[in-house]
Structure formats: structure tokens, C-alpha cells
Amino acid sequence: MYDPAARPSPSLAFLWPAFAAAAAGDMASLVARRLADLAVGGADGQSAPEPAWTTPNTVDLELNTVRLRDFTIGSDEQRPTLLCAPFALHGAAVADLATGHSLVAALQRAGLRHLFLTDWRSATSEMRFLGIDDYLADLNVLVDAIGAPVDLIGLCQGGWMSLIYAARFPGKVRKLVLAGAPIDIAAALSALSKLAESSPLAIYRELVRLGDGLLPGRSVLKFWGSDQADADDVRQLLQTDQAIGSPGFALLQAAFDTWNAFTVDLPGTFFLECVDRLYKRNELAAGCFAALGRTIDLASVTIPVFLLAARDDELVAPQQLFAVEQLVRTAPQHLRKAIAPCRHVGLFTGKRTLEDTWPGIAHWLREGPASGAAME
């Protein structure tokens, strides 16, 4: 999810003077309807085109929820790496935005030649009751299709899903990278955690009801920000040297705007579980999150882990990610940490971050299990 730098963090509280006292019933319905009206106001009803992929790939497997994209170059004898992209508001093409701003290409250049990516599909009405378990089960299908064990890289929301998966299926993940992932919501406040904390769950339920069982991405985009980003904002996120107004920058801004304007719809059940179980209850960090019939014990995770945070992350506080160090039982010499001088989306699209930080992560993945010591 992209958060405009110049825009105040969104809060549902401004929609109704008595919002703080609202918990359910008519008040929640009124507030949610007012939010929905604001979100869709001015929308032209047209869906934005799906972004094109920058790096050549094939679709190896297609499920109702996800396409498995294969970016393998040459021989597939190398250990497979799976990028678990976010399934939140925008599409998975954030990992392959444009030439010079593609995480996929950066990993390929750094030697990861057997590379796959989860391209989560926008939910249809028939998918409205799918929950977190359904997506974890389909992620398991992808891993089996690739061939376990895999090296798993979880981006943002794909990060907590990857951590849950690694704990639920310990023999199927060799190494784990979490980038900009919210894990322990109580560790620090962020724009998203403040929004979840200040908003009664009844509001979110009503939003799903208004969406006929889905959370429509287009409506959320209208509330959260805009499908046209400010040029200065784009230049900062992409960490580009291209001058604003130049032909080169115009191409980059067009690619960013195309990605930003294309949204995915979420199943209402999945969305409400994320809000309630991960943000409001903080079940994953608290040790009471159940996935596919088992309670997830993060202390059972002992594989090598690399944690990458954005110093100026406007959506996920670095502490929410770095809390993983105290939750898993990975040996200190197998746990690495790094902070990139960028904002949230810059972790996956920023030119300097892709050139300076991700090659080291790729090298760490290619090493044997005895990786180096922690660093910050």
C-alpha cells in the first residue's frame, strides 16, 4: 500500500463527532456509509488497467486466488526462491515496477536465477468468504509446485503470511526474508496500527457489507490517497536521479501511476480477519494465532531469518518487524537485520535500496545455512 507523504495519516474518527463512542449498530452503519460515500466520490466507475510486467516471466500455475509467476533464468538447478508479494490494496507488480526499479531484476542480477512470485488475484464475489487459511493453503500449493524447501521472501503483508507459513510448515522453508512486514503491532505505532486501534471493528464489518462481502480496492484508494501521485513523492519513493519534467522521469511516473491506480478487491472474511486478529488482537505476536488447524508458535522458527525495515516507513514501524528477533528462536549468528534509508514502497522500488541493500540479501540467501551475525 502506498501512503502519500504529504497527506495526513487517514483516520475514520473525523467522519463523526461521536465516533469514539461508536462500537456497533446504527452509529457504525452511518459512519461506514459516510466513509463509503467519501471513498467513491468522484470515481468514474472505470477499472484501471493492470500494470504490465517489466521482467520476462511465465505463469506456471493459476489458482482462483493467485498466479505463480516464474522468473527463472537458464537452468533451474539452483535452490528456488519465492517472493510472497503483498495482498492488500495494490497488485504484485510493485516488485517489478520499471527498469531500474524492479526487485525481481535486482535479485536476478545478484545471482538468484530460480525465482518465483505470488501474483495474488483480485477477489470475485464467489471468493468473499475466503479467509487467511485459504490463502495459506494456496501458498502451500505453490511451494509444493516449486519444490520445497524454498527460500521465502515476504514483502509487507506478504511478510506476516510468510512467517506464519514458515512456522506452520517448518520443513518447507530453508531461509526467510521479511521486508517491511508488520508482525508485532504492539511494538510501536504506525499509520495502519493507529487506524485499526481507533476504529471499532463494526465499521469494517459495515464496509464489507456495503461492498457485498468484499472490500473494494478502488473505494479504499479514493479514501486513502489518490491514483495520481505527486511528482516529488514519486521521485523520493523511486530514489531516481531523473529530473522531474524529463522524458525519463515521465516514463517512471507513468509506470508508478499505473501501478498505483490498479487495485485489487479483498474477500471480506480475509480483510476482517487481518484487521481483528493481526492488528486489533495482535494474535501472531501474542502466540495465539491459529492457522490451518494449528496454533502458530513463532518460537518454533529456528531457520535463518533476515529482517529488512525502512527507516522512514510511514505504514510499518521498524519495531513492528524487528520484534521478530525476540519472537523466533533463530540462533543469533543466523539472524540478520538491516535498515534502508527509504520509505515503505521504496523498499521494493527505490533505486538505491535495490542497488545497495538487496544484493547483500541475495548473497545471504545463496550462502550455506551458517550465515553471518546480526547487523543494524
N, C-alpha and C positions, 0 to 999 in steps of 0.2 A: 504494500500500500504506500502510495506517495502522499506526503503531507507538505503542502506549500509552506515555505519558510516564513513568509511574511504574514501568514494567516494565523490568528489565534487558534489554540487547540479547541476543537469543537466540544461543545457541552450541551446536553439536552436541557440543562436547567434554565436556560434563557427563554425557553418556549412557554413557560407558565409560571406565574409568581408563586403559586403554591406547590411547585414541583417537588420540593424537598420532602413534603408530607405525603406525596403520592406513592402508593405501593401497589395498587391494583384497581380493578373496577372501572367506573366511568372516567375517573381522572386520567388513568393510564391510557384509556381509549382516546380521550380528547388530545392528550399530549402526543401520542403516536400518530394520530391522524394529522395533527398540525405539522409534525415533522415530515410526514409523507408528502403533505401539500407543498412544503418548502422545498423538499428534495426534488420533486418533479416539476416544480415551477419553471417555465421557460423551456422545458425539454421539447424537442421537435418530434419525439416518438421514433426516430430512426436509430437503428443499431449501428454502432461504429464498426468499421471493417476490422477483421482480425489481423494483427501485425504479421508481416512476413518474417521468416527466419533468415538470419544473416549467414549462418554456417550450414553447409550441406548436411542433410540428415535423411533418414528413412524412418517410417513408422513401423516398428517391429511387432507391436501388439496394440489392439484397440479394445478397451472395455467401455462400458457405459460411462464410467467416471473419469477415465484417463487414457491418454495415448502414451505409449512408451516410445520416445524418440531416441534413435541410435545415431550417435555422432562418431562412431568408431572409424579410425583411420588405419588402413592397412590391415595387418594381422590382428586377430582378436585373442591372441595367446596371452596378452597381458591381463593382470587381475582387473576385473570390471569395477568401474566407479559409477555410482548412481547419484545424480543431482536430484534431490527432492525439492522441487520448486514450491513457492507459496501457493496456497489455495485460499485466497482472501477476497480481494476486490479486483485486482488486475491479473492478466494472464502470465503464463510461464515464460513468455518471450523476454521478460526482464533479464533473463540470464543470457540472452543472445541479441541484445538490443540493436547494435550497429557495429560496423567495422571499427576496431579500436576500443569498443565499449562492450565487448562480449566476454562474459565469464567463461563460456564454453570454449571460445577460441583461446583465451589466456591459459586455460588448463591444458588444452591440446598442445600449445607451444611449449608448455612446461613439462611435457612428456606423458600426459595421461591420454593414451591413444584409444583405450577401450572405454568409451564414455557414453552414458545414457542419461536421459532426463524425463521426469514425470511432467507431462503436459496435461494438467487437470482440465476437464471439460466443464463448461457451464451447465448447471443443473437444469433439467427439464421438470415439468410438473410431476411426471411419474417418479422423479427422484426426490421429492420433497421430504420423505420420511427417512432418507439415508442419514446415518449418524457417523460419528468418529470411527466406530468399529468397522463400518462398511468400507471406509477409506483405508483403514489399516489392513483390512483383509485384501483389498485390491493391490495395495502396496506390496503385500506378501506374494501375490500372484506375479507381480513384475519382477521381484527379486528371484523367485523360482525360475522365471523365464530367462533371466540373465544368467543365473547360475551362482548360487551362494558358495562361499561368503563374498559379499561385496564391500567396497569402501563406500560409505554413505555420507553425502554432503547435504545437510539440511539448511535451507535458506529461509529465514524469518519464520512464518508459520510452519513451513516445511521442516523447521528445526525441531520444534517440540514433537511433531509427528515422527521424525527420525529417531529422536531419543526414546520415545515410547516404544517404537518398533525394535530398537536395539535391546531394550530391556525385556521386551516380550519374546523376542527370538534371538537370544544371545549368540547362538551358533551361526547366524546368518550375516553378521556384520563383523568385519575384521577391524576397521578403523572408522571413527566417527568425527565429522567436522560439523560444528554448529556455528552459523553465521547470523548475527542479528536476531537471535531466537529468544522469545520471551519464555522463560522456564519457571523462575520463582518470582511471581508477581508481587509478593510482599517485600522483596529485597529493596525496591526503590519505586518511586512514582514515575510514570511516563504519560504521554497524552492518552494512549489507549487505556492504561490501567486506571487513570483518573476518571475517564469517561465511564468505564464499566462500574467503578466504585460508586459514582454519584448517580447512576441511573438505575431505577428499580427494574428488575427482570420483567415485570409486567409490561413495560414499554417495549422491550424487544419482542416479547410474545405477540404484542399487538401489531408490531411492524411486520412480523411474519404472517399474521392473519391477513393484514392488508395486502400482502404480496401473494395471497392464495397458497400459502405454505412454503414460499421461497423468500429469500432476501434478495431483491433485485439489485444487481450491482450498479446499474445505471442510476437508480434513485439515490443509492449511497454516495456515488460520486458527486452528484449535484449538491448533496448536503456537506460532504467532507471538503470538497475543493472545487476544481474546475477541470474540464477536459482540455484546456489550453493553458499551459504553464508559462510563467513569466520567463523571459529570455535569461535574465540574470540567475534565476533559480536553476534553469536547465544547465547553464554554463557551470554553476557550482556543483551540481549533482554529478555531471559527467566529467568534471575536472578537465575540461578541454582548453587548449590554448587557442582554439579557433575564435577569431574576433566576432562579436555579435554584429550581425549585418552582412558577414561574409558568406559566399556561397557554401563553403564548407560547414559553417555553423547552421545555415538554413537547413541543410540536409539532416544534421543531427537533431535539430529542434523538431523537424517533421517526424523523424523516427520516434523521438520521445513522445510527442503529442499523439501519434498513432497508438503507441503502447498505452499511454495514459487514458485515452478516450475509450479503448476497448475494455469492457468489464465482463466479469463472469457473475452469474447468479449462484447463490449458495442454497443448498437444501435447508429448509427452516430448522429441522432437527439438528443437523450438524452445527449450524450457526448458534443455536440456543445452547447446545452442549458446550461449545467453545466459550461462550460468554459466562455461563453459570459454573461449569466445572473447572475451567482453566483460569479464568480471570476472577470471578467472584469468590469461589471456594478455594482456589489455588491448590486443587487436589493433587496435581503432579508433584509439586514440591513437598506437600504435606504427607505424601506416601499413601494416599487412599484412592488414587485414580485406578479404576478398573478398565481393562482393555481386553476384548476377546476372551472374557471369562476368567481372567487372572488379575489380581491386584498388582500394579506396577511398583516394584521396589527398585528405585534408582541405585540403591546400594549394591544391587546385583550386577551393575555395569562395571566391568573391570577392563574393558578393551581400551586401547589408546584413544584419546579424545583431544581435539583441537578446538578452542573457543576463540572466535573472532568477533569483536564488537566494534561498533562505530563510535568514535569519540563524541561526535555531535549528533547522536541518534535522537531524532525527535519522536520516535514511536516506541522504541525498546530501550530502556535504560541499560547500560552495560552491566550494572549489578544484577539485573534480572537474568542475564546469561551467565555471568561469572560465578553465580551461586552454585552452578553445576559442580564446581570444584569440590564443594563440601557435601554434595548430594550423592555423587558416584564414588566408587571405591577403586578407581583407576590409580595405579601407582604413580607417585609424583613425577618420576622420570618419564612417564608415558603421557603426561598431560601438558599440553602447550596452550598458551594464551597470547593474544595479540590485540592491540587496539589500533585501528586505522583512523587517520585524521580525516574523517568524512562524515556525511550524514547517512541515514538508513539506506536509501536506494543507491547511494554512492558505493556501498559495499559490493554491489553486483554490477555497477555500470561505470564507476569512476575510473578514468584512465590511469591515474597514479596508483590507485589501490590495486587495479588489475596488474599493473607492471611491477609494483614494489612488494605487495603482500601475498597475492595468490600464488606466484611461482614457488615461494617458500612452503606454502601449504601443500602444493602438488609434490614437491620434493619430499616432504614429510610423509605423504601418503605412499610414495614409491619406496621409501626405506623399509627395512625389516621391522618387526614389531618392537624392537628395542630403540624407540625414538628418544630424542633429546629431552632435556629438562625444561621446566616451565619458564616462560618469559612473559614480561609485560612491557 
